[in-house]
Amino acid sequence: MAKTDFQSVHDSFRNLDIKSETDQVALDPIVFCGPSGSGKTTLVNMLIAEFPEKFKASVSYTTRALREGEVNGRHYHFVSKERFEELMNQEPPFFIETAKYGDNWYGTSIESINDIQGAGMTCLLILEVQGLLSLEHAARVGDLNFLPRYVNVKCRSIFELYNRLVARGTESREAIEVRCDAAYEEMQWMNRYKHLFDKILINNDLIDCYAELKEWVFETQHK
């Protein structure tokens, strides 16, 4: 990926005329980015569990099939591909970001973030690189009332990432290898452009990593 792709996204947000009524960085969304198995979802869930009155994760839209144990509207908003395309083409824009993985689309609605902020809470988003780059779409809207902060969650190595995915026991070895190939490319890109993230976490130990995340979150909320 070219540097200008992400840099233009980042600069666009930094140069926007923010119209937040509270002007509190505490309500600005926090975007977690990292490959599968890095622990970003676990960290988000830990923040929400400890501070349910302060943080809430947005519920993404997806065209993939509902899996066993999932609840529509809680894990994802499950919609057809036709409906997703309608929402993507909606004006004013419905999604702040969209990304396609395999045959399925994923997206985060602007409304979901506004609703969480309206409740006085900080919205937490979990995105892969493709979805993060898609934030450029929001920069073109021009009337955003939030300024995202970006957190990169990393593993020590691709080998550790592979072992974590195997330990999950939810995918075949072939699927894990595909994920690791994609994760390796993402990790290389993130290492090259690490200066674009507001915080980088190396998740060697989950408890220590969470403590570092929590400290950063509450420090930056009061700057």
FIKOLZA-1660 file (N, C-alpha, C; in steps of 0.1 Angstrom, whole numbers, plus 5000, padded with zeros to 4 digits):
% residues 223
   i   px   py   pz ch aa at
   1 5008 4988 5000  A  M  N
   1 5000 5000 5000  A  M CA
   1 5009 5012 5000  A  M  C
   2 5005 5022 4993  A  A  N
   2 5013 5035 4992  A  A CA
   2 5011 5043 5004  A  A  C
   3 5021 5050 5008  A  K  N
   3 5021 5058 5020  A  K CA
   3 5010 5069 5019  A  K  C
   4 5009 5074 5007  A  T  N
   4 4999 5085 5005  A  T CA
   4 4985 5080 5008  A  T  C
   5 4982 5068 5006  A  D  N
   5 4968 5063 5008  A  D CA
   5 4964 5065 5023  A  D  C
   6 4972 5060 5032  A  F  N
   6 4969 5061 5046  A  F CA
   6 4971 5075 5051  A  F  C
   7 4982 5081 5046  A  Q  N
   7 4985 5095 5051  A  Q CA
   7 4974 5105 5047  A  Q  C
   8 4968 5103 5036  A  S  N
   8 4957 5112 5032  A  S CA
   8 4945 5110 5041  A  S  C
   9 4943 5098 5045  A  V  N
   9 4932 5095 5054  A  V CA
   9 4934 5102 5067  A  V  C
  10 4946 5100 5072  A  H  N
  10 4950 5105 5086  A  H CA
  10 4950 5120 5086  A  H  C
  11 4956 5126 5075  A  D  N
  11 4956 5141 5074  A  D CA
  11 4942 5147 5073  A  D  C
  12 4934 5140 5065  A  S  N
  12 4920 5144 5063  A  S CA
  12 4913 5146 5076  A  S  C
  13 4914 5136 5085  A  F  N
  13 4907 5136 5097  A  F CA
  13 4913 5147 5106  A  F  C
  14 4927 5149 5106  A  R  N
  14 4933 5158 5115  A  R CA
  14 4930 5173 5110  A  R  C
  15 4926 5175 5098  A  N  N
  15 4924 5188 5093  A  N CA
  15 4909 5192 5092  A  N  C
  16 4900 5182 5096  A  L  N
  16 4886 5185 5096  A  L CA
  16 4882 5195 5106  A  L  C
  17 4871 5203 5103  A  D  N
  17 4866 5212 5113  A  D CA
  17 4856 5204 5122  A  D  C
  18 4861 5200 5133  A  I  N
  18 4854 5192 5142  A  I CA
  18 4842 5200 5149  A  I  C
  19 4831 5194 5149  A  K  N
  19 4819 5201 5154  A  K CA
  19 4813 5194 5166  A  K  C
  20 4822 5188 5174  A  S  N
  20 4817 5182 5186  A  S CA
  20 4812 5192 5196  A  S  C
  21 4800 5189 5202  A  E  N
  21 4795 5199 5211  A  E CA
  21 4802 5199 5224  A  E  C
  22 4808 5188 5228  A  T  N
  22 4815 5187 5241  A  T CA
  22 4830 5190 5240  A  T  C
  23 4836 5188 5227  A  D  N
  23 4850 5190 5225  A  D CA
  23 4858 5181 5234  A  D  C
  24 4853 5170 5238  A  Q  N
  24 4860 5161 5247  A  Q CA
  24 4866 5150 5239  A  Q  C
  25 4879 5148 5240  A  V  N
  25 4885 5137 5233  A  V CA
  25 4880 5123 5239  A  V  C
  26 4874 5124 5251  A  A  N
  26 4869 5112 5257  A  A CA
  26 4859 5105 5248  A  A  C
  27 4852 5113 5240  A  L  N
  27 4841 5107 5232  A  L CA
  27 4845 5104 5218  A  L  C
  28 4858 5107 5214  A  D  N
  28 4863 5103 5201  A  D CA
  28 4864 5088 5200  A  D  C
  29 4860 5082 5189  A  P  N
  29 4861 5068 5187  A  P CA
  29 4876 5063 5188  A  P  C
  30 4878 5051 5193  A  I  N
  30 4891 5045 5193  A  I CA
  30 4890 5033 5183  A  I  C
  31 4899 5033 5173  A  V  N
  31 4899 5023 5163  A  V CA
  31 4911 5013 5166  A  V  C
  32 4907 5000 5167  A  F  N
  32 4917 4990 5170  A  F CA
  32 4920 4983 5157  A  F  C
  33 4933 4982 5153  A  C  N
  33 4937 4975 5141  A  C CA
  33 4948 4965 5143  A  C  C
  34 4947 4954 5137  A  G  N
  34 4957 4943 5139  A  G CA
  34 4952 4931 5133  A  G  C
  35 4961 4922 5130  A  P  N
  35 4957 4909 5123  A  P CA
  35 4949 4900 5132  A  P  C
  36 4942 4891 5126  A  S  N
  36 4935 4880 5133  A  S CA
  36 4944 4873 5143  A  S  C
  37 4940 4872 5155  A  G  N
  37 4948 4865 5165  A  G CA
  37 4957 4875 5173  A  G  C
  38 4957 4887 5170  A  S  N
  38 4965 4897 5177  A  S CA
  38 4960 4900 5191  A  S  C
  39 4947 4898 5193  A  G  N
  39 4941 4900 5206  A  G CA
  39 4933 4913 5207  A  G  C
  40 4931 4920 5196  A  K  N
  40 4924 4933 5196  A  K CA
  40 4910 4932 5201  A  K  C
  41 4903 4921 5197  A  T  N
  41 4889 4919 5201  A  T CA
  41 4888 4916 5216  A  T  C
  42 4897 4908 5221  A  T  N
  42 4898 4905 5235  A  T CA
  42 4900 4918 5243  A  T  C
  43 4909 4927 5239  A  L  N
  43 4912 4939 5246  A  L CA
  43 4900 4948 5246  A  L  C
  44 4893 4949 5235  A  V  N
  44 4881 4957 5235  A  V CA
  44 4870 4952 5244  A  V  C
  45 4869 4939 5245  A  N  N
  45 4859 4933 5254  A  N CA
  45 4862 4935 5268  A  N  C
  46 4875 4935 5271  A  M  N
  46 4880 4937 5285  A  M CA
  46 4877 4952 5289  A  M  C
  47 4879 4961 5280  A  L  N
  47 4876 4975 5283  A  L CA
  47 4861 4977 5286  A  L  C
  48 4852 4971 5278  A  I  N
  48 4838 4972 5279  A  I CA
  48 4833 4965 5292  A  I  C
  49 4839 4953 5295  A  A  N
  49 4835 4946 5307  A  A CA
  49 4839 4954 5320  A  A  C
  50 4850 4960 5320  A  E  N
  50 4854 4968 5332  A  E CA
  50 4847 4981 5333  A  E  C
  51 4845 4988 5322  A  F  N
  51 4839 5001 5322  A  F CA
  51 4827 5001 5312  A  F  C
  52 4816 4994 5316  A  P  N
  52 4804 4993 5307  A  P CA
  52 4797 5007 5305  A  P  C
  53 4799 5016 5314  A  E  N
  53 4793 5029 5314  A  E CA
  53 4801 5039 5305  A  E  C
  54 4813 5035 5302  A  K  N
  54 4822 5044 5294  A  K CA
  54 4824 5040 5280  A  K  C
  55 4824 5027 5277  A  F  N
  55 4828 5022 5264  A  F CA
  55 4817 5013 5258  A  F  C
  56 4816 5013 5245  A  K  N
  56 4807 5004 5238  A  K CA
  56 4812 5002 5224  A  K  C
  57 4811 4989 5219  A  A  N
  57 4816 4986 5206  A  A CA
  57 4805 4988 5196  A  A  C
  58 4808 4994 5184  A  S  N
  58 4798 4995 5174  A  S CA
  58 4795 4981 5168  A  S  C
  59 4783 4979 5164  A  V  N
  59 4779 4966 5158  A  V CA
  59 4780 4968 5143  A  V  C
  60 4788 4960 5136  A  S  N
  60 4791 4962 5122  A  S CA
  60 4780 4955 5114  A  S  C
  61 4779 4959 5101  A  Y  N
  61 4770 4952 5092  A  Y CA
  61 4778 4942 5084  A  Y  C
  62 4772 4931 5080  A  T  N
  62 4779 4921 5072  A  T CA
  62 4770 4913 5063  A  T  C
  63 4775 4908 5052  A  T  N
  63 4767 4900 5043  A  T CA
  63 4770 4885 5045  A  T  C
  64 4778 4882 5055  A  R  N
  64 4781 4868 5057  A  R CA
  64 4770 4861 5064  A  R  C
  65 4769 4848 5064  A  A  N
  65 4758 4841 5071  A  A CA
  65 4760 4841 5086  A  A  C
  66 4748 4840 5092  A  L  N
  66 4748 4840 5107  A  L CA
  66 4754 4826 5111  A  L  C
  67 4763 4827 5121  A  R  N
  67 4769 4814 5126  A  R CA
  67 4762 4810 5139  A  R  C
  68 4764 4797 5142  A  E  N
  68 4758 4792 5154  A  E CA
  68 4762 4800 5167  A  E  C
  69 4752 4804 5175  A  G  N
  69 4755 4811 5187  A  G CA
  69 4755 4826 5185  A  G  C
  70 4754 4831 5173  A  E  N
  70 4754 4845 5170  A  E CA
  70 4740 4851 5171  A  E  C
  71 4738 4863 5174  A  V  N
  71 4725 4870 5175  A  V CA
  71 4725 4882 5166  A  V  C
  72 4716 4883 5157  A  N  N
  72 4715 4894 5148  A  N CA
  72 4712 4907 5156  A  N  C
  73 4720 4917 5154  A  G  N
  73 4719 4930 5161  A  G CA
  73 4728 4931 5173  A  G  C
  74 4734 4919 5177  A  R  N
  74 4743 4920 5188  A  R CA
  74 4757 4917 5184  A  R  C
  75 4759 4907 5176  A  H  N
  75 4772 4904 5171  A  H CA
  75 4775 4911 5158  A  H  C
  76 4765 4911 5149  A  Y  N
  76 4765 4918 5136  A  Y CA
  76 4751 4922 5133  A  Y  C
  77 4749 4931 5123  A  H  N
  77 4737 4933 5116  A  H CA
  77 4738 4925 5103  A  H  C
  78 4731 4914 5102  A  F  N
  78 4732 4905 5091  A  F CA
  78 4723 4910 5080  A  F  C
  79 4728 4913 5068  A  V  N
  79 4720 4918 5057  A  V CA
  79 4724 4911 5044  A  V  C
  80 4715 4911 5034  A  S  N
  80 4718 4905 5021  A  S CA
  80 4728 4914 5014  A  S  C
  81 4735 4908 5004  A  K  N
  81 4744 4916 4996  A  K CA
  81 4737 4928 4989  A  K  C
  82 4725 4925 4985  A  E  N
  82 4717 4936 4978  A  E CA
  82 4714 4947 4987  A  E  C
  83 4711 4944 5000  A  R  N
  83 4708 4955 5009  A  R CA
  83 4721 4962 5013  A  R  C
  84 4732 4955 5014  A  F  N
  84 4744 4961 5017  A  F CA
  84 4748 4971 5006  A  F  C
  85 4747 4967 4994  A  E  N
  85 4750 4976 4983  A  E CA
  85 4741 4989 4983  A  E  C
  86 4728 4987 4986  A  E  N
  86 4719 4998 4988  A  E CA
  86 4724 5008 4998  A  E  C
  87 4729 5003 5009  A  L  N
  87 4734 5011 5020  A  L CA
  87 4747 5018 5016  A  L  C
  88 4755 5011 5009  A  M  N
  88 4768 5017 5004  A  M CA
  88 4766 5029 4995  A  M  C
  89 4755 5028 4987  A  N  N
  89 4752 5039 4977  A  N CA
  89 4743 5049 4982  A  N  C
  90 4739 5048 4995  A  Q  N
  90 4730 5058 5001  A  Q CA
  90 4736 5072 5003  A  Q  C
  91 4729 5082 5001  A  E  N
  91 4733 5096 5003  A  E CA
  91 4723 5103 5012  A  E  C
  92 4728 5109 5023  A  P  N
  92 4742 5110 5027  A  P CA
  92 4747 5096 5031  A  P  C
  93 4760 5095 5031  A  P  N
  93 4767 5082 5033  A  P CA
  93 4761 5075 5046  A  P  C
  94 4759 5062 5045  A  F  N
  94 4754 5054 5056  A  F CA
  94 4766 5049 5064  A  F  C
  95 4777 5044 5057  A  F  N
  95 4788 5038 5063  A  F CA
  95 4800 5048 5065  A  F  C
  96 4807 5046 5076  A  I  N
  96 4819 5053 5078  A  I CA
  96 4831 5046 5071  A  I  C
  97 4830 5032 5071  A  E  N
  97 4840 5024 5064  A  E CA
  97 4833 5011 5060  A  E  C
  98 4839 5006 5049  A  T  N
  98 4835 4993 5044  A  T CA
  98 4847 4985 5039  A  T  C
  99 4846 4972 5040  A  A  N
  99 4858 4963 5036  A  A CA
  99 4852 4950 5031  A  A  C
 100 4859 4944 5021  A  K  N
 100 4854 4931 5016  A  K CA
 100 4865 4921 5019  A  K  C
 101 4861 4910 5025  A  Y  N
 101 4869 4898 5028  A  Y CA
 101 4863 4886 5022  A  Y  C
 102 4870 4881 5012  A  G  N
 102 4865 4869 5005  A  G CA
 102 4853 4874 4997  A  G  C
 103 4841 4867 4999  A  D  N
 103 4829 4871 4992  A  D CA
 103 4820 4879 5000  A  D  C
 104 4824 4883 5012  A  N  N
 104 4815 4890 5021  A  N CA
 104 4820 4905 5024  A  N  C
 105 4810 4913 5026  A  W  N
 105 4812 4927 5029  A  W CA
 105 4810 4930 5044  A  W  C
 106 4818 4939 5049  A  Y  N
 106 4816 4944 5063  A  Y CA
 106 4816 4959 5063  A  Y  C
 107 4809 4965 5072  A  G  N
 107 4808 4979 5073  A  G CA
 107 4803 4985 5086  A  G  C
 108 4808 4997 5089  A  T  N
 108 4804 5004 5102  A  T CA
 108 4796 5016 5098  A  T  C
 109 4784 5017 5104  A  S  N
 109 4775 5028 5101  A  S CA
 109 4779 5041 5109  A  S  C
 110 4777 5052 5103  A  I  N
 110 4780 5065 5110  A  I CA
 110 4770 5066 5121  A  I  C
 111 4758 5062 5119  A  E  N
 111 4747 5063 5129  A  E CA
 111 4751 5055 5142  A  E  C
 112 4757 5044 5140  A  S  N
 112 4760 5036 5152  A  S CA
 112 4770 5043 5161  A  S  C
 113 4780 5050 5155  A  I  N
 113 4790 5058 5163  A  I CA
 113 4783 5070 5169  A  I  C
 114 4775 5077 5161  A  N  N
 114 4768 5089 5167  A  N CA
 114 4759 5085 5179  A  N  C
 115 4752 5073 5178  A  D  N
 115 4743 5069 5189  A  D CA
 115 4751 5066 5201  A  D  C
 116 4763 5060 5200  A  I  N
 116 4771 5057 5212  A  I CA
 116 4776 5070 5218  A  I  C
 117 4781 5079 5209  A  Q  N
 117 4785 5092 5214  A  Q CA
 117 4774 5100 5221  A  Q  C
 118 4762 5099 5215  A  G  N
 118 4751 5106 5221  A  G CA
 118 4747 5101 5234  A  G  C
 119 4751 5089 5237  A  A  N
 119 4748 5083 5251  A  A CA
 119 4760 5087 5261  A  A  C
 120 4769 5095 5256  A  G  N
 120 4780 5099 5264  A  G CA
 120 4791 5089 5266  A  G  C
 121 4792 5080 5256  A  M  N
 121 4802 5069 5257  A  M CA
 121 4812 5070 5246  A  M  C
 122 4823 5063 5248  A  T  N
 122 4833 5062 5237  A  T CA
 122 4831 5050 5229  A  T  C
 123 4830 5052 5216  A  C  N
 123 4828 5041 5206  A  C CA
 123 4841 5034 5203  A  C  C
 124 4841 5020 5204  A  L  N
 124 4853 5012 5201  A  L CA
 124 4850 5005 5188  A  L  C
 125 4859 5006 5178  A  L  N
 125 4858 5000 5165  A  L CA
 125 4870 4990 5163  A  L  C
 126 4867 4979 5157  A  I  N
 126 4877 4969 5154  A  I CA
 126 4878 4967 5139  A  I  C
 127 4889 4971 5133  A  L  N
 127 4890 4971 5118  A  L CA
 127 4903 4964 5114  A  L  C
 128 4903 4958 5102  A  E  N
 128 4915 4954 5096  A  E CA
 128 4920 4966 5088  A  E  C
 129 4932 4964 5081  A  V  N
 129 4938 4975 5074  A  V CA
 129 4929 4980 5063  A  V  C
 130 4922 4971 5056  A  Q  N
 130 4913 4975 5045  A  Q CA
 130 4902 4984 5050  A  Q  C
 131 4896 4980 5061  A  G  N
 131 4886 4989 5067  A  G CA
 131 4891 5002 5072  A  G  C
 132 4903 5002 5078  A  L  N
 132 4909 5014 5083  A  L CA
 132 4911 5024 5072  A  L  C
 133 4916 5019 5060  A  L  N
 133 4918 5028 5049  A  L CA
 133 4905 5033 5043  A  L  C
 134 4895 5026 5045  A  S  N
 134 4882 5030 5040  A  S CA
 134 4876 5042 5048  A  S  C
 135 4883 5046 5059  A  L  N
 135 4878 5057 5066  A  L CA
 135 4879 5070 5058  A  L  C
 136 4887 5069 5047  A  E  N
 136 4888 5081 5038  A  E CA
 136 4874 5085 5033  A  E  C
 137 4865 5075 5032  A  H  N
 137 4851 5079 5028  A  H CA
 137 4845 5089 5038  A  H  C
 138 4848 5087 5051  A  A  N
 138 4842 5096 5061  A  A CA
 138 4848 5110 5060  A  A  C
 139 4861 5111 5056  A  A  N
 139 4867 5124 5054  A  A CA
 139 4861 5132 5044  A  A  C
 140 4854 5126 5034  A  R  N
 140 4848 5133 5023  A  R CA
 140 4834 5138 5027  A  R  C
 141 4829 5133 5039  A  V  N
 141 4815 5138 5043  A  V CA
 141 4815 5152 5047  A  V  C
 142 4826 5156 5055  A  G  N
 142 4827 5170 5058  A  G CA
 142 4821 5175 5071  A  G  C
 143 4812 5167 5077  A  D  N
 143 4805 5172 5089  A  D CA
 143 4806 5162 5100  A  D  C
 144 4817 5155 5101  A  L  N
 144 4820 5146 5112  A  L CA
 144 4821 5153 5125  A  L  C
 145 4816 5146 5135  A  N  N
 145 4817 5152 5149  A  N CA
 145 4826 5144 5158  A  N  C
 146 4836 5137 5151  A  F  N
 146 4845 5129 5159  A  F CA
 146 4858 5128 5152  A  F  C
 147 4869 5126 5160  A  L  N
 147 4882 5125 5155  A  L CA
 147 4888 5112 5160  A  L  C
 148 4889 5101 5151  A  P  N
 148 4893 5088 5156  A  P CA
 148 4907 5088 5161  A  P  C
 149 4910 5079 5171  A  R  N
 149 4923 5076 5176  A  R CA
 149 4926 5062 5172  A  R  C
 150 4938 5059 5167  A  Y  N
 150 4942 5046 5161  A  Y CA
 150 4951 5038 5170  A  Y  C
 151 4948 5026 5173  A  V  N
 151 4956 5017 5181  A  V CA
 151 4960 5005 5173  A  V  C
 152 4973 5002 5172  A  N  N
 152 4978 4990 5165  A  N CA
 152 4981 4979 5175  A  N  C
 153 4975 4968 5174  A  V  N
 153 4977 4957 5183  A  V CA
 153 4986 4946 5176  A  V  C
 154 4997 4943 5182  A  K  N
 154 5007 4934 5175  A  K CA
 154 5010 4922 5183  A  K  C
 155 5015 4911 5176  A  C  N
 155 5021 4900 5182  A  C CA
 155 5036 4901 5181  A  C  C
 156 5043 4893 5188  A  R  N
 156 5058 4893 5187  A  R CA
 156 5062 4888 5173  A  R  C
 157 5055 4878 5168  A  S  N
 157 5059 4872 5155  A  S CA
 157 5047 4865 5148  A  S  C
 158 5049 4862 5135  A  I  N
 158 5039 4855 5128  A  I CA
 158 5037 4841 5133  A  I  C
 159 5048 4836 5139  A  F  N
 159 5047 4822 5144  A  F CA
 159 5038 4821 5156  A  F  C
 160 5039 4831 5165  A  E  N
 160 5030 4832 5177  A  E CA
 160 5015 4834 5172  A  E  C
 161 5014 4842 5162  A  L  N
 161 5000 4845 5156  A  L CA
 161 4994 4831 5151  A  L  C
 162 5002 4824 5144  A  Y  N
 162 4998 4811 5139  A  Y CA
 162 4993 4802 5150  A  Y  C
 163 5001 4801 5161  A  N  N
 163 4998 4792 5172  A  N CA
 163 4985 4796 5179  A  N  C
 164 4983 4810 5180  A  R  N
 164 4971 4814 5186  A  R CA
 164 4958 4810 5178  A  R  C
 165 4959 4811 5164  A  L  N
 165 4948 4808 5156  A  L CA
 165 4946 4793 5156  A  L  C
 166 4956 4785 5157  A  V  N
 166 4954 4770 5158  A  V CA
 166 4947 4767 5172  A  V  C
 167 4952 4774 5182  A  A  N
 167 4946 4771 5195  A  A CA
 167 4931 4775 5196  A  A  C
 168 4926 4784 5188  A  R  N
 168 4912 4787 5188  A  R CA
 168 4904 4775 5184  A  R  C
 169 4909 4767 5174  A  G  N
 169 4902 4755 5170  A  G CA
 169 4889 4758 5162  A  G  C
 170 4889 4770 5156  A  T  N
 170 4876 4773 5148  A  T CA
 170 4878 4773 5133  A  T  C
 171 4890 4771 5128  A  E  N
 171 4892 4771 5114  A  E CA
 171 4902 4759 5110  A  E  C
 172 4901 4756 5097  A  S  N
 172 4910 4745 5092  A  S CA
 172 4925 4751 5091  A  S  C
 173 4934 4742 5090  A  R  N
 173 4948 4746 5088  A  R CA
 173 4950 4755 5076  A  R  C
 174 4942 4751 5065  A  E  N
 174 4943 4758 5052  A  E CA
 174 4938 4772 5054  A  E  C
 175 4927 4774 5061  A  A  N
 175 4922 4787 5064  A  A CA
 175 4931 4796 5073  A  A  C
 176 4937 4789 5082  A  I  N
 176 4947 4796 5091  A  I CA
 176 4959 4801 5083  A  I  C
 177 4964 4792 5074  A  E  N
 177 4975 4796 5066  A  E CA
 177 4972 4809 5057  A  E  C
 178 4960 4809 5052  A  V  N
 178 4955 4820 5044  A  V CA
 178 4955 4833 5053  A  V  C
 179 4950 4832 5065  A  R  N
 179 4949 4843 5074  A  R CA
 179 4963 4848 5078  A  R  C
 180 4972 4838 5080  A  C  N
 180 4986 4842 5083  A  C CA
 180 4993 4849 5072  A  C  C
 181 4991 4845 5060  A  D  N
 181 4997 4851 5048  A  D CA
 181 4992 4866 5048  A  D  C
 182 4979 4868 5050  A  A  N
 182 4974 4882 5050  A  A CA
 182 4979 4890 5062  A  A  C
 183 4980 4883 5073  A  A  N
 183 4985 4889 5085  A  A CA
 183 4999 4894 5084  A  A  C
 184 5007 4886 5077  A  Y  N
 184 5021 4889 5075  A  Y CA
 184 5022 4902 5067  A  Y  C
 185 5014 4903 5057  A  E  N
 185 5015 4915 5048  A  E CA
 185 5010 4927 5057  A  E  C
 186 5000 4926 5065  A  E  N
 186 4995 4936 5073  A  E CA
 186 5005 4941 5083  A  E  C
 187 5012 4931 5089  A  M  N
 187 5022 4934 5099  A  M CA
 187 5034 4942 5093  A  M  C
 188 5038 4938 5081  A  Q  N
 188 5048 4945 5074  A  Q CA
 188 5044 4960 5071  A  Q  C
 189 5032 4961 5067  A  W  N
 189 5027 4975 5064  A  W CA
 189 5026 4983 5077  A  W  C
 190 5021 4977 5087  A  M  N
 190 5020 4985 5100  A  M CA
 190 5033 4988 5106  A  M  C
 191 5043 4980 5104  A  N  N
 191 5056 4983 5109  A  N CA
 191 5062 4994 5102  A  N  C
 192 5060 4995 5089  A  R  N
 192 5065 5005 5080  A  R CA
 192 5059 5019 5083  A  R  C
 193 5046 5019 5086  A  Y  N
 193 5039 5031 5089  A  Y CA
 193 5034 5032 5103  A  Y  C
 194 5042 5028 5112  A  K  N
 194 5038 5028 5126  A  K CA
 194 5036 5042 5132  A  K  C
 195 5042 5052 5126  A  H  N
 195 5041 5065 5130  A  H CA
 195 5027 5071 5128  A  H  C
 196 5019 5064 5121  A  L  N
 196 5005 5069 5118  A  L CA
 196 4995 5064 5129  A  L  C
 197 5000 5056 5138  A  F  N
 197 4991 5051 5149  A  F CA
 197 4993 5060 5161  A  F  C
 198 4983 5062 5169  A  D  N
 198 4984 5070 5181  A  D CA
 198 4990 5061 5192  A  D  C
 199 4988 5048 5192  A  K  N
 199 4993 5039 5202  A  K CA
 199 4996 5026 5196  A  K  C
 200 5007 5020 5199  A  I  N
 200 5011 5006 5195  A  I CA
 200 5012 4997 5207  A  I  C
 201 5005 4986 5207  A  L  N
 201 5005 4977 5218  A  L CA
 201 5011 4963 5213  A  L  C
 202 5021 4958 5220  A  I  N
 202 5027 4945 5216  A  I CA
 202 5021 4935 5227  A  I  C
 203 5012 4927 5222  A  N  N
 203 5005 4918 5231  A  N CA
 203 5012 4905 5233  A  N  C
 204 5023 4906 5241  A  N  N
 204 5030 4894 5246  A  N CA
 204 5023 4888 5258  A  N  C
 205 5018 4896 5266  A  D  N
 205 5011 4891 5278  A  D CA
 205 4998 4899 5279  A  D  C
 206 4987 4893 5279  A  L  N
 206 4974 4899 5278  A  L CA
 206 4971 4909 5289  A  L  C
 207 4974 4905 5302  A  I  N
 207 4972 4913 5313  A  I CA
 207 4980 4926 5313  A  I  C
 208 4993 4925 5310  A  D  N
 208 5002 4936 5308  A  D CA
 208 4997 4945 5297  A  D  C
 209 4993 4939 5286  A  C  N
 209 4989 4947 5274  A  C CA
 209 4977 4955 5277  A  C  C
 210 4967 4949 5284  A  Y  N
 210 4955 4956 5288  A  Y CA
 210 4958 4967 5298  A  Y  C
 211 4967 4965 5307  A  A  N
 211 4970 4976 5317  A  A CA
 211 4976 4988 5309  A  A  C
 212 4985 4985 5299  A  E  N
 212 4991 4996 5291  A  E CA
 212 4980 5003 5283  A  E  C
 213 4971 4995 5277  A  L  N
 213 4960 5001 5270  A  L CA
 213 4951 5010 5278  A  L  C
 214 4948 5005 5290  A  K  N
 214 4939 5013 5299  A  K CA
 214 4946 5026 5304  A  K  C
 215 4958 5025 5307  A  E  N
 215 4966 5037 5311  A  E CA
 215 4966 5047 5300  A  E  C
 216 4968 5043 5288  A  W  N
 216 4969 5052 5276  A  W CA
 216 4955 5059 5274  A  W  C
 217 4945 5050 5274  A  V  N
 217 4931 5055 5271  A  V CA
 217 4927 5067 5281  A  V  C
 218 4929 5065 5294  A  F  N
 218 4925 5075 5303  A  F CA
 218 4934 5086 5304  A  F  C
 219 4947 5085 5301  A  E  N
 219 4956 5096 5300  A  E CA
 219 4952 5105 5288  A  E  C
 220 4950 5099 5277  A  T  N
 220 4946 5108 5265  A  T CA
 220 4933 5114 5266  A  T  C
 221 4924 5108 5274  A  Q  N
 221 4911 5114 5275  A  Q CA
 221 4911 5127 5283  A  Q  C
 222 4921 5130 5290  A  H  N
 222 4922 5142 5298  A  H CA
 222 4933 5152 5294  A  H  C
 223 4938 5150 5282  A  K  N
 223 4948 5159 5277  A  K CA
 223 4941 5171 5270  A  K  C
% end
